[in-house]
Amino acid sequence: MNKVFAFYTALLNAWPMVIDFGLPQIVKSGKKVAPTRRMQLSAFPVLGAVCGLFLVLLGAFAIHVFNPVAGSLLFAVLAVLFLEFKDSGRGLGLFLSLVLALFSGMPWRDTLPRLKSDLNRPLNTPLAVVFLSLLEISKLLLFFTLALYSTKYWLAVVFCGSFALQASLMLLPQAGTQIPFLAVSPDNRHFLWFGVAPFALAALFYFPFAALAAAAFFFVFLRFAERTLKEEFDGVTADMITLAGTLTEYALLLIGIFLALHRLG
């Protein structure tokens, strides 16, 4: 039983590292047992999947109470709000700064260290406002489509993958200090995949093509990010980890639209 309480404590510890808004006191109350390092690592993808499933349940309830269109719209709004507010808009601000810098012709390798997470800073041009508006509308439409066509469970994959990738990058040395955000020995780092495995298998059963494509993207992007951050930037920063998580969310959402919906024919 202590292992259950320890893993619950690991989930509570993981929460402030990837989500900014606080948990209700009733959730934080109860018995606390110190988790192991490897248990703490595996808690990140589980936390992401749990957040996704909670939003799915809210969406399913709304569809049951209202109607498929109204319920799907409510699900889309909740999903977008969680997507943006879980990191106080930092991921969106970093992504917007990156896109605007690329539009101006700046190489992405020169852009990454200069990105600003404050969403207000890049919103000083009409182009930025238009792009942000289109981006948010497209997210609403994508989440609405997932819900309307009964594939809203893909949201658990989106957040599970995002939190797992952020946890993986937290194992890298921080730029400047060379101390990782998560100090886990190399022998125990594979425990991250213990948290991913149950949800990956479920996704593979329900959405085989989408799950395989998501896994391929995840590992290619993870290896690229690890190599780039270690070799070219001498470590990671919190903003780089947040941006990588945001890019993962967007990519997995698109994969769900193009491949998870295919299952329904």
Secondary structure, 3 states (H helix, E strand, C coil): CHHHHHHHHHHHHHHHHHCCCCCCHHHHCCCCCCCCHHHHHHHHHHHHHHHHHHHHHHHHHHHHHCCHHHHHHHHHHHHHHHHHHCCCCHHHHHHHHHHHHHHCCCCHHHHHHHCCCCCCCCCCCHHHHHHHHHHHHHHHHHHHHHHHCCCCCHHHHHHHHHHHHHHHHHCCEECCCCCECCCCCHHHHHHHHHHHHHHHHHHHHHCHHHHHHHHHHHHHHHHHHHHHHHHHCCCECHHHHHHHHHHHHHHHHHHHHHHHHHHHC
